Amino acid sequence: MKRSDLSELSIHDLVARFVDIAVQQDRQLDRDDAARFNKLYRQMAKIVQELKSRPGDRRHALIALYDHPNIQVRMKAAVNSLALNYDAARRVLETIAGSNHFPHAGHAGMTLDALDRGVFKPE
């Protein structure tokens, strides 16, 4: 997926791809397929960068995913919109961290720890 291809997509289509990739990531976590997960991670990063580059920083569109039924979608939406909606995104991560739904709870907990220590600074 090239960035030039993404530039032709609507915000709605970019968010739909974001959801699809997050759901696929969730499957790869269950299968313990790190190589495929990493490929999906890079694809998602391109989508997030495209949203961020749009006028007005269109990552705001990810906020609607905070209530998505898939936990990976919720977590990735929160992480990728922290800079825009910190308090609500943090609450999503706190809920996931306390859910005991692993590995997501662990990832959310590590993200919160990194935020608290200043190691991770949302952009």
C-alpha positions as CSV (number, residue, x, y, z in Angstrom):
1,M,0.0,0.0,0.0
2,K,1.7,3.2,-1.2
3,R,1.1,6.5,0.4
4,S,0.1,7.9,-3.0
5,D,-2.6,5.3,-3.2
6,L,-3.9,6.3,0.2
7,S,-4.0,10.0,-0.7
8,E,-6.8,9.1,-3.1
9,L,-9.0,7.6,-0.4
10,S,-11.7,9.3,1.5
11,I,-11.5,9.6,5.3
12,H,-14.3,7.0,5.6
13,D,-12.3,4.5,3.4
14,L,-9.1,5.2,5.4
15,V,-10.9,4.5,8.7
16,A,-12.4,1.3,7.2
17,R,-9.0,0.1,6.2
18,F,-7.7,1.0,9.7
19,V,-10.4,-1.2,11.2
20,D,-9.7,-4.1,8.8
21,I,-6.0,-4.0,9.6
22,A,-6.6,-3.9,13.3
23,V,-9.0,-6.9,13.1
24,Q,-6.3,-8.7,11.0
25,Q,-3.7,-7.8,13.7
26,D,-6.0,-9.3,16.3
27,R,-6.1,-12.6,14.4
28,Q,-2.3,-12.6,14.0
29,L,-1.9,-12.1,17.8
30,D,-4.0,-15.2,18.3
31,R,-1.8,-17.1,15.8
32,D,1.4,-15.7,17.2
33,D,2.5,-14.6,13.7
34,A,4.9,-11.8,14.4
35,A,6.0,-11.4,10.7
36,R,2.4,-10.9,9.5
37,F,1.6,-8.6,12.4
38,N,4.6,-6.4,11.7
39,K,3.6,-6.1,8.1
40,L,0.1,-5.0,9.2
41,Y,1.6,-2.6,11.7
42,R,3.5,-0.8,8.9
43,Q,0.3,-0.7,6.8
44,M,-1.6,0.9,9.7
45,A,1.2,3.4,10.3
46,K,0.8,4.6,6.7
47,I,-2.9,5.0,7.1
48,V,-2.4,7.0,10.4
49,Q,0.2,9.2,8.7
50,E,-2.2,9.8,5.8
51,L,-5.0,10.8,8.3
52,K,-2.6,13.1,10.2
53,S,-1.4,14.8,7.0
54,R,-4.9,15.7,5.9
55,P,-6.1,19.3,6.7
56,G,-7.2,19.5,10.3
57,D,-5.5,16.2,11.2
58,R,-8.2,13.7,10.4
59,R,-7.1,11.2,13.0
60,H,-10.1,12.6,14.8
61,A,-12.1,10.1,12.8
62,L,-10.5,7.3,14.9
63,I,-12.3,8.6,18.0
64,A,-15.5,7.0,16.8
65,L,-13.8,3.6,17.1
66,Y,-13.4,3.9,20.9
67,D,-16.6,1.8,21.3
68,H,-15.8,-0.7,18.5
69,P,-16.6,-4.3,19.4
70,N,-13.0,-5.5,18.6
71,I,-10.6,-4.8,21.4
72,Q,-7.6,-4.4,19.1
73,V,-9.5,-1.8,17.1
74,R,-10.3,0.1,20.3
75,M,-6.7,0.0,21.5
76,K,-5.1,1.1,18.2
77,A,-7.7,3.9,17.8
78,A,-6.9,5.1,21.3
79,V,-3.1,4.9,20.9
80,N,-3.2,6.7,17.5
81,S,-5.5,9.5,18.7
82,L,-3.9,10.2,22.1
83,A,-2.5,13.5,20.9
84,L,-6.0,14.7,19.9
85,N,-8.2,13.3,22.7
86,Y,-5.9,12.4,25.5
87,D,-8.3,11.9,28.4
88,A,-10.8,9.8,26.5
89,A,-8.1,7.8,24.8
90,R,-6.4,7.2,28.1
91,R,-9.7,5.9,29.6
92,V,-10.0,3.4,26.7
93,L,-6.4,2.2,27.4
94,E,-7.1,2.0,31.2
95,T,-10.2,-0.1,30.5
96,I,-8.4,-2.5,28.3
97,A,-5.4,-2.7,30.7
98,G,-7.9,-3.7,33.5
99,S,-9.8,-6.2,31.3
100,N,-7.5,-9.2,31.8
101,H,-8.0,-9.8,28.1
102,F,-4.4,-10.7,27.1
103,P,-2.3,-9.8,25.2
104,H,-4.2,-6.6,24.8
105,A,-4.4,-5.8,28.5
106,G,-0.6,-6.1,28.6
107,H,0.0,-3.9,25.6
108,A,-2.4,-1.2,27.0
109,G,-0.7,-1.4,30.4
110,M,2.7,-1.0,28.9
111,T,1.5,2.0,26.8
112,L,0.1,3.6,30.0
113,D,3.4,3.0,31.8
114,A,5.3,4.5,28.9
115,L,3.0,7.6,28.9
116,D,3.4,8.0,32.7
117,R,7.2,7.8,32.5
118,G,7.4,10.2,29.6
119,V,8.9,7.5,27.3
120,F,6.0,7.7,24.9
121,K,4.8,11.2,23.9
122,P,1.8,11.3,21.7
123,E,2.3,13.3,18.5
